[in-house]
Amino acid sequence: MRKLAIIFMAFLAGCAFACAGEKVVDSSGKQPKWVFATAPDYIIVSAESADIEEAKEKAMTKVKKQILASIAENVRSTSSINTTEHGVNGKYDIIEDYESVVETESALIPFLSEVGINKAEAYYWEKIKKDKNSYTYRYHLKYPFSKFDLMRMLDDFLERESKIDQQIEEFSNDDFTSYNSVEQMVAQQNKLRTFRTSLMERDPRRNTCSNIDKIYSNYIRSITLRLVSVNKSELVYAPYFGEKKLTTNVQPKLSSNCLGDLQYVARDGQCTVTYDFQTACYDDEENYLEVVLPLPGNKLKNRFIVK
C-alpha cells in the first residue's frame, strides 16, 4: 500500500506540472525515481527559483527545516525541554523558533553546521518553461537523515540548551561583592553582553540577559570614589563598592578650578593625583579636584575639596 501511495503521489505531482502547461527545456539528466517520492532515512525536497543556485539554496533550507521539525517533534513527544514565555503568544518550544529563522540565522544553530549540500546523496534539476517568456529552475535533493542522525542532533540541541540556561543562571547569581577591582566588574558585564549576542535575535533569553545587564550597570554605577587622604601636593582616592575597597588601573580624567600640573599615579594599589597648589589656589577659596573614571557605558566621578 505504501508503494502504491508513493506512486500515486508522484503521478499527481507530474500531472499537476503537465496540466499547468510547463515544459522541461533542460535538466541534469533523466529524472530519478526518488523525485517526488519518500524513502526511509532520507529527506527528499524540491524548490524553485529563476536562478539555479538560489533554487539549490532553497532546497537546502527545506532540508534544514525538516530536520528541525523532526527534532521539535521529538522534543514535544518526550517533554525533555521546558517551554519559555514568548510575548502574548503564550508558550513555545525553543526549537520551533529555530525553524522560523533558519533561512537567516542558520549559522547560529551549531547542530546544523554539519548539514550541507556536500552531504546530499543525490540531486536533480530541471529548467522549466512556465510560459512564453518565463523560465524557472526546479532543484531536487535526496538527503540522508537516519534515526541515528536525529537522535545525535537532538542530544546536541538539548546539551546546548542546557549549557545556555546554566550560563544565564550563573550570570543571574553572580556576586559582585566577590570582585576586587573595577576591571573585574566591567569584564563580567562585557562577558554577559558577548554571550547575549551569541543568541538568536528572537531568543527570549536575550531579554533575560538584558535585564541582568541592567543589574550589572546599576552595580557599576553604584561604585563611589572616596577620599583616602589629601594635602597641598597630592590627593589619594579609591573606588568603593558598598564598603568594599576596590582597585583600578583605569586612567581618570582630571580637572580643577585652580590646581596645576595634574598627574595621575597608580601607587600601592591606590589612586594618587599630584598637583601644583601654589600657582593659582588660595586657602580661603574652595579649591577642588574633579576625578572622572570613564567606563564603558558608565561614568564615575567625584569632586574633592583640596585644602
PyMOL commands that set and color helices and strands:
alter all, ss='L'
color gray80, all
select helices_A, chain A and resi 2-19+52-78+87-89+94-108+110-112+117-119+147-172+176-178+182-197+205-221
alter helices_A, ss='H'
color red, helices_A
select strands_A, chain A and resi 23-27+42-49+84-85+91-92+122-131+134-144+224-230+234-241+244-245+253-256+260-267+270-276+287-295+298-306
alter strands_A, ss='S'
color yellow, strands_A
deselect
rebuild
show_as cartoon
